[in-house]
Amino acid sequence: MDRSLLLVVLLSALVSCAFAQICSPTCVTGEFCNTTTSVCDCDPNASNSSDFGSQVVCSGTSATMQLSYCLLSTAGMNIDTLHLNDGNCTGQVHGHVVTFSFNSTHTCGSTITTNATHILFNNGVLVDVNSSNVITREEAVQLDMSCAFEISAPELNIPLSLKISDSSAVLINLTSGEWTYTLAIAAFQDPQFTRAINATTDLLLNDDIYVDLVATGLDNAGIVVVVDSCWATPSNDSGNSVRWDLIRNGCPNTKDKSVVIQKNGNSTESSFSFKMFEFTGSAQQLVFMHCQVNLCVTAHQACTPSCGSKRRRRSLQNIDNNVISLSFSRKI
């Protein structure tokens, strides 16, 4: 081959390489690399796809779906008409990507189910067609968006010793699988839970005490709070041989007629009440209360204790040993 001709071929190859795709990040389906600007532009000749290049990412307790803005535009889709099951959850446009997202707190209308190991969130991208119109030229869109978030056990068993010594409430932060939540407990002097009992509150014998326990961070997760047992001791040792049961197997101790359960096993909040007492022969006026608290996945069982039933509930798996103390001071 003539040397001059060979040089022309080599130069042509170099020019072709120079104009090869140099966009970063690499262009995706529905885009082409504009070699003049080194930017990905929408390809007007791109063939559309039924899923619009959808990519779903599940991370922690949140989920996102990304769609190709270019493919949606090529299909003549109005981005403003797209949303999740909740019409307020619309897509956010960043470059050539339209992102839809939800999490365990803001579920955007997700359908929530559970199995033995996961909490399942099912949602989808829909097109908002005005039902008052006689016709529409918007293409129907139905893209499923599902994520499974792991839980470490169907039931989470947390033994607690509850103490109010220098504040009106006690909080503990806990983690199970992908879920991080807060468990809080407080005692009150009224059933509306407005007058909190704290270190300066003096209680007389037979005064009503209202206990409220709330788990936050588990909303819409199919999990409820169950107080399985509560008992009192004359010291902060929950294993003290001297004890008085308030709640046993989720139900009031039949020997203490003052115990009344308001909520238990039907939401992320449990509450009950009892009348103040003292231990016979105790030298101090402090009463220490301890509670066994469970978190229950509602899909697997009826979490509300069946009081009065002779049927025994199966034992719960103990996966944590966090201890907080709660005491009540009786006025002499």
MINU-758787 format. One record per residue (C-alpha): residue number from 1; residue in three letters; x, y, z. Coordinates in Angstrom, 2 decimals, padded with zeros to 5 digits. Layout:
MINU-758787
i | aa | east | north | up
NUM | ALA | X | Y | Z
...
This chain:
MINU-758787
i | aa | east | north | up
1 | MET | 000.00 | 000.00 | 000.00
2 | ASP | 001.22 | 003.49 | -000.87
3 | ARG | 002.68 | 005.25 | 002.17
4 | SER | 000.56 | 008.35 | 001.57
5 | LEU | -002.61 | 006.24 | 001.31
6 | LEU | -001.69 | 004.39 | 004.53
7 | LEU | -001.27 | 007.74 | 006.29
8 | VAL | -004.73 | 008.81 | 005.17
9 | VAL | -006.25 | 005.59 | 006.55
10 | LEU | -004.51 | 006.03 | 009.89
11 | LEU | -005.63 | 009.66 | 010.16
12 | SER | -009.20 | 008.64 | 009.36
13 | ALA | -009.09 | 006.02 | 012.13
14 | LEU | -007.78 | 008.57 | 014.60
15 | VAL | -010.52 | 011.03 | 013.66
16 | SER | -013.16 | 008.30 | 014.12
17 | CYS | -011.78 | 007.47 | 017.58
18 | ALA | -011.74 | 011.13 | 018.50
19 | PHE | -015.44 | 011.40 | 017.68
20 | ALA | -016.37 | 008.15 | 019.41
21 | GLN | -018.64 | 008.42 | 022.43
22 | ILE | -016.87 | 010.55 | 025.03
23 | CYS | -019.88 | 011.35 | 027.23
24 | SER | -019.56 | 010.61 | 030.90
25 | PRO | -021.58 | 009.07 | 032.39
26 | THR | -022.27 | 006.79 | 029.46
27 | CYS | -025.49 | 007.49 | 027.59
28 | VAL | -028.40 | 005.15 | 028.33
29 | THR | -031.24 | 003.81 | 026.22
30 | GLY | -033.04 | 006.64 | 024.49
31 | GLU | -030.00 | 008.94 | 024.44
32 | PHE | -027.04 | 009.57 | 022.14
33 | CYS | -023.72 | 011.23 | 022.81
34 | ASN | -023.50 | 014.66 | 021.25
35 | THR | -019.84 | 014.70 | 020.22
36 | THR | -019.89 | 018.47 | 019.92
37 | THR | -020.87 | 019.09 | 023.52
38 | SER | -019.89 | 015.70 | 025.04
39 | VAL | -023.36 | 015.64 | 026.59
40 | CYS | -026.03 | 012.96 | 026.26
41 | ASP | -029.06 | 014.23 | 024.34
42 | CYS | -032.41 | 012.59 | 023.77
43 | ASP | -032.45 | 010.47 | 020.63
44 | PRO | -035.59 | 011.34 | 018.63
45 | ASN | -035.21 | 008.07 | 016.70
46 | ALA | -034.99 | 005.84 | 019.77
47 | SER | -037.39 | 002.91 | 019.81
48 | ASN | -039.66 | 003.08 | 022.84
49 | SER | -039.81 | 000.37 | 025.51
50 | SER | -042.77 | -000.70 | 027.60
51 | ASP | -040.90 | -000.06 | 030.86
52 | PHE | -039.33 | 003.27 | 029.81
53 | GLY | -035.94 | 002.03 | 031.01
54 | SER | -037.16 | 001.66 | 034.59
55 | GLN | -034.68 | 000.86 | 037.36
56 | VAL | -035.85 | 000.15 | 040.92
57 | VAL | -033.47 | 000.50 | 043.86
58 | CYS | -034.37 | -000.67 | 047.38
59 | SER | -032.10 | 000.68 | 050.10
60 | GLY | -032.68 | 000.56 | 053.84
61 | THR | -036.35 | 001.49 | 054.28
62 | SER | -036.66 | 003.58 | 051.11
63 | ALA | -037.33 | 002.78 | 047.47
64 | THR | -036.76 | 004.68 | 044.22
65 | MET | -037.72 | 004.08 | 040.61
66 | GLN | -035.89 | 005.89 | 037.82
67 | LEU | -037.40 | 006.27 | 034.34
68 | SER | -035.85 | 007.59 | 031.15
69 | TYR | -037.04 | 011.13 | 030.51
70 | CYS | -036.10 | 010.70 | 026.86
71 | LEU | -038.17 | 007.54 | 026.35
72 | LEU | -041.14 | 009.12 | 028.12
73 | SER | -040.85 | 012.19 | 025.91
74 | THR | -040.47 | 010.08 | 022.74
75 | ALA | -043.70 | 008.32 | 023.68
76 | GLY | -045.40 | 011.72 | 023.97
77 | MET | -045.83 | 011.33 | 027.73
78 | ASN | -046.48 | 014.41 | 029.86
79 | ILE | -044.19 | 013.97 | 032.88
80 | ASP | -046.53 | 016.08 | 035.03
81 | THR | -049.28 | 013.45 | 034.74
82 | LEU | -047.19 | 010.66 | 036.31
83 | HIS | -047.39 | 009.76 | 040.01
84 | LEU | -047.32 | 006.87 | 042.47
85 | ASN | -050.48 | 005.41 | 044.05
86 | ASP | -050.75 | 008.61 | 046.06
87 | GLY | -051.33 | 011.35 | 043.50
88 | ASN | -049.23 | 013.77 | 045.54
89 | CYS | -046.10 | 011.63 | 045.01
90 | THR | -044.92 | 012.87 | 041.62
91 | GLY | -041.64 | 012.36 | 039.80
92 | GLN | -038.59 | 014.58 | 040.19
93 | VAL | -036.66 | 015.36 | 036.99
94 | HIS | -032.86 | 015.40 | 037.21
95 | GLY | -031.25 | 015.65 | 033.78
96 | HIS | -032.66 | 012.85 | 031.65
97 | VAL | -033.90 | 010.82 | 034.61
98 | VAL | -037.32 | 010.99 | 036.30
99 | THR | -037.22 | 009.64 | 039.87
100 | PHE | -040.13 | 008.43 | 042.00
101 | SER | -039.54 | 007.48 | 045.64
102 | PHE | -041.19 | 006.45 | 048.91
103 | ASN | -040.09 | 005.17 | 052.32
104 | SER | -041.53 | 003.49 | 055.40
105 | THR | -042.70 | 006.84 | 056.82
106 | HIS | -044.08 | 008.35 | 053.60
107 | THR | -045.44 | 005.28 | 051.82
108 | CYS | -047.14 | 007.17 | 048.95
109 | GLY | -050.12 | 004.81 | 048.98
110 | SER | -048.08 | 001.59 | 049.00
111 | THR | -049.82 | -001.70 | 049.69
112 | ILE | -048.02 | -003.25 | 052.66
113 | THR | -047.81 | -006.98 | 053.42
114 | THR | -045.48 | -009.08 | 055.56
115 | ASN | -044.03 | -012.55 | 055.61
116 | ALA | -041.79 | -014.35 | 058.09
117 | THR | -038.70 | -012.30 | 057.28
118 | HIS | -039.68 | -009.20 | 055.31
119 | ILE | -042.09 | -006.30 | 055.12
120 | LEU | -043.21 | -005.84 | 051.50
121 | PHE | -044.12 | -002.48 | 049.96
122 | ASN | -045.91 | -002.52 | 046.59
123 | ASN | -046.49 | 000.65 | 044.59
124 | GLY | -046.46 | 001.74 | 040.98
125 | VAL | -046.16 | 004.62 | 038.55
126 | LEU | -049.50 | 005.64 | 037.07
127 | VAL | -050.68 | 008.27 | 034.61
128 | ASP | -053.19 | 010.81 | 035.89
129 | VAL | -055.97 | 011.04 | 033.30
130 | ASN | -058.71 | 013.58 | 033.96
131 | SER | -061.86 | 011.47 | 034.19
132 | SER | -063.99 | 014.44 | 033.09
133 | ASN | -062.47 | 014.33 | 029.60
134 | VAL | -064.35 | 012.42 | 026.95
135 | ILE | -061.13 | 011.29 | 025.27
136 | THR | -057.44 | 011.27 | 026.14
137 | ARG | -054.29 | 010.93 | 024.08
138 | GLU | -052.12 | 010.05 | 027.05
139 | GLU | -050.64 | 006.54 | 026.89
140 | ALA | -051.65 | 004.32 | 029.80
141 | VAL | -048.76 | 003.65 | 032.20
142 | GLN | -048.69 | 000.95 | 034.87
143 | LEU | -045.20 | 000.21 | 036.16
144 | ASP | -044.91 | -001.87 | 039.32
145 | MET | -042.50 | -000.75 | 042.02
146 | SER | -041.94 | -003.17 | 044.89
147 | CYS | -039.39 | -003.50 | 047.69
148 | ALA | -038.89 | -006.02 | 050.50
149 | PHE | -037.32 | -004.73 | 053.71
150 | GLU | -035.80 | -007.31 | 056.03
151 | ILE | -036.82 | -007.70 | 059.65
152 | SER | -034.74 | -009.84 | 061.96
153 | ALA | -037.68 | -011.78 | 063.39
154 | PRO | -041.48 | -011.85 | 063.12
155 | GLU | -041.60 | -010.70 | 066.73
156 | LEU | -039.06 | -008.54 | 068.54
157 | ASN | -038.77 | -009.21 | 072.24
158 | ILE | -037.32 | -006.43 | 074.39
159 | PRO | -037.22 | -006.76 | 078.20
160 | LEU | -037.41 | -003.33 | 079.80
161 | SER | -037.09 | -001.98 | 083.29
162 | LEU | -038.80 | 001.37 | 083.21
163 | LYS | -037.63 | 004.26 | 085.37
164 | ILE | -038.71 | 007.86 | 085.71
165 | SER | -036.18 | 009.41 | 088.06
166 | ASP | -035.10 | 012.69 | 086.50
167 | SER | -037.49 | 013.25 | 083.59
168 | SER | -041.08 | 012.60 | 082.59
169 | ALA | -040.27 | 010.06 | 079.87
170 | VAL | -037.67 | 007.48 | 078.93
171 | LEU | -036.59 | 006.76 | 075.36
172 | ILE | -034.45 | 003.99 | 073.93
173 | ASN | -033.22 | 003.69 | 070.32
174 | LEU | -033.27 | 000.17 | 068.88
175 | THR | -032.37 | -001.46 | 065.56
176 | SER | -033.72 | -004.64 | 064.00
177 | GLY | -032.71 | -005.61 | 060.47
178 | GLU | -033.24 | -002.54 | 058.28
179 | TRP | -035.47 | -000.87 | 060.87
180 | THR | -034.35 | 001.74 | 063.38
181 | TYR | -037.02 | 002.90 | 065.80
182 | THR | -037.49 | 004.57 | 069.17
183 | LEU | -039.31 | 003.08 | 072.13
184 | ALA | -040.61 | 005.61 | 074.65
185 | ILE | -042.47 | 005.18 | 077.92
186 | ALA | -044.00 | 007.70 | 080.31
187 | ALA | -046.34 | 007.68 | 083.29
188 | PHE | -049.19 | 010.15 | 083.85
189 | GLN | -051.72 | 011.14 | 086.48
190 | ASP | -054.66 | 011.30 | 084.09
191 | PRO | -056.14 | 009.04 | 081.37
192 | GLN | -055.67 | 011.78 | 078.75
193 | PHE | -051.88 | 011.55 | 079.28
194 | THR | -051.46 | 015.28 | 079.87
195 | ARG | -050.12 | 015.43 | 083.46
196 | ALA | -046.80 | 013.60 | 083.40
197 | ILE | -045.30 | 011.98 | 086.49
198 | ASN | -041.66 | 012.97 | 087.04
199 | ALA | -039.04 | 013.01 | 089.79
200 | THR | -040.83 | 015.77 | 091.69
201 | THR | -044.24 | 014.09 | 091.67
202 | ASP | -045.34 | 012.64 | 095.01
203 | LEU | -047.92 | 009.90 | 094.80
204 | LEU | -050.32 | 008.77 | 097.50
205 | LEU | -051.48 | 005.21 | 098.00
206 | ASN | -054.38 | 004.37 | 095.65
207 | ASP | -053.51 | 007.22 | 093.27
208 | ASP | -054.19 | 006.22 | 089.66
209 | ILE | -051.09 | 005.84 | 087.46
210 | TYR | -051.46 | 005.76 | 083.68
211 | VAL | -048.58 | 004.23 | 081.70
212 | ASP | -048.15 | 004.92 | 077.98
213 | LEU | -045.61 | 003.15 | 075.74
214 | VAL | -045.04 | 004.21 | 072.12
215 | ALA | -042.79 | 002.91 | 069.33
216 | THR | -041.97 | 005.44 | 066.60
217 | GLY | -040.35 | 004.72 | 063.25
218 | LEU | -042.54 | 001.67 | 062.58
219 | ASP | -045.56 | 003.48 | 061.11
220 | ASN | -047.31 | 001.59 | 058.31
221 | ALA | -044.91 | -001.31 | 058.75
222 | GLY | -047.46 | -003.86 | 059.90
223 | ILE | -045.91 | -003.98 | 063.39
224 | VAL | -047.69 | -003.31 | 066.70
225 | VAL | -046.59 | -002.98 | 070.32
226 | VAL | -047.61 | -005.67 | 072.80
227 | VAL | -047.04 | -005.39 | 076.55
228 | ASP | -046.60 | -009.04 | 077.50
229 | SER | -045.92 | -008.64 | 081.21
230 | CYS | -045.29 | -005.95 | 083.81
231 | TRP | -044.33 | -006.41 | 087.45
232 | ALA | -043.07 | -004.35 | 090.37
233 | THR | -040.24 | -004.93 | 092.84
234 | PRO | -039.01 | -003.00 | 095.92
235 | SER | -035.58 | -002.54 | 094.23
236 | ASN | -034.27 | -001.86 | 090.75
237 | ASP | -033.47 | -005.57 | 090.40
238 | SER | -036.13 | -006.95 | 088.05
239 | GLY | -035.30 | -010.46 | 089.27
240 | ASN | -035.99 | -009.66 | 092.93
241 | SER | -037.79 | -012.54 | 094.62
242 | VAL | -040.25 | -010.03 | 096.10
243 | ARG | -042.50 | -008.91 | 093.24
244 | TRP | -046.06 | -007.97 | 092.38
245 | ASP | -047.47 | -008.77 | 088.93
246 | LEU | -049.52 | -006.14 | 087.14
247 | ILE | -049.79 | -007.73 | 083.68
248 | ARG | -049.25 | -011.38 | 082.81
249 | ASN | -049.46 | -012.87 | 079.29
250 | GLY | -050.74 | -009.53 | 078.02
251 | CYS | -053.65 | -009.43 | 080.46
252 | PRO | -054.28 | -007.83 | 083.90
253 | ASN | -053.26 | -009.87 | 086.91
254 | THR | -056.53 | -011.31 | 088.20
255 | LYS | -055.28 | -010.71 | 091.77
256 | ASP | -055.01 | -006.94 | 091.17
257 | LYS | -058.42 | -005.54 | 090.25
258 | SER | -056.97 | -002.04 | 089.81
259 | VAL | -055.11 | -002.92 | 086.60
260 | VAL | -056.93 | -001.75 | 083.45
261 | ILE | -055.49 | -002.13 | 079.93
262 | GLN | -056.55 | 000.59 | 077.48
263 | LYS | -054.51 | -000.43 | 074.41
264 | ASN | -052.44 | -003.50 | 073.72
265 | GLY | -051.51 | -005.27 | 070.50
266 | ASN | -053.49 | -003.16 | 068.01
267 | SER | -051.17 | -000.22 | 067.23
268 | THR | -047.67 | 001.12 | 067.87
269 | GLU | -048.91 | 002.34 | 071.25
270 | SER | -049.84 | 000.40 | 074.39
271 | SER | -051.26 | 001.84 | 077.59
272 | PHE | -052.58 | 000.64 | 080.93
273 | SER | -053.29 | 001.91 | 084.42
274 | PHE | -053.05 | 000.71 | 088.03
275 | LYS | -053.36 | 002.15 | 091.53
276 | MET | -050.28 | 003.17 | 093.54
277 | PHE | -049.20 | 000.75 | 096.27
278 | GLU | -046.25 | 000.02 | 098.53
279 | PHE | -044.46 | -003.18 | 099.51
280 | THR | -045.22 | -004.34 | 103.03
281 | GLY | -042.22 | -003.87 | 105.31
282 | SER | -040.21 | -001.90 | 102.72
283 | ALA | -038.01 | 000.82 | 104.21
284 | GLN | -038.26 | 003.09 | 101.16
285 | GLN | -041.14 | 004.68 | 099.31
286 | LEU | -039.90 | 003.74 | 095.83
287 | VAL | -041.65 | 001.15 | 093.69
288 | PHE | -039.78 | -000.13 | 090.61
289 | MET | -041.81 | -001.35 | 087.64
290 | HIS | -040.45 | -003.67 | 084.93
291 | CYS | -042.12 | -004.61 | 081.65
292 | GLN | -041.62 | -007.24 | 078.99
293 | VAL | -042.50 | -005.58 | 075.68
294 | ASN | -042.88 | -007.29 | 072.30
295 | LEU | -043.21 | -005.94 | 068.77
296 | CYS | -045.52 | -008.16 | 066.75
297 | VAL | -045.95 | -008.52 | 062.97
298 | THR | -049.70 | -008.50 | 062.45
299 | ALA | -049.69 | -010.58 | 059.26
300 | HIS | -048.75 | -013.75 | 061.14
301 | GLN | -051.10 | -013.73 | 064.08
302 | ALA | -053.67 | -011.87 | 066.09
303 | CYS | -051.40 | -009.68 | 068.18
304 | THR | -054.07 | -008.55 | 070.63
305 | PRO | -053.86 | -010.79 | 073.74
306 | SER | -056.95 | -012.90 | 074.30
307 | CYS | -057.63 | -012.24 | 077.97
308 | GLY | -059.69 | -014.86 | 079.71
309 | SER | -058.77 | -017.52 | 077.17
310 | LYS | -057.18 | -020.71 | 078.49
311 | ARG | -055.16 | -021.11 | 075.28
312 | ARG | -051.49 | -020.28 | 075.85
313 | ARG | -049.68 | -018.15 | 073.29
314 | ARG | -046.39 | -019.45 | 071.96
315 | SER | -043.24 | -018.06 | 073.54
316 | LEU | -041.50 | -015.14 | 071.85
317 | GLN | -037.90 | -015.07 | 070.69
318 | ASN | -035.67 | -012.85 | 072.81
319 | ILE | -033.34 | -010.82 | 070.59
320 | ASP | -032.39 | -007.86 | 072.78
321 | ASN | -031.56 | -007.04 | 076.40
322 | ASN | -031.87 | -003.28 | 076.78
323 | VAL | -032.68 | -002.17 | 080.32
324 | ILE | -034.08 | 001.16 | 081.53
325 | SER | -035.54 | 001.73 | 085.02
326 | LEU | -038.76 | 003.44 | 086.04
327 | SER | -039.64 | 004.13 | 089.65
328 | PHE | -042.54 | 005.75 | 091.46
329 | SER | -042.06 | 007.73 | 094.67
330 | ARG | -044.84 | 007.54 | 097.26
331 | LYS | -045.53 | 010.54 | 099.45
332 | ILE | -045.09 | 009.73 | 103.16
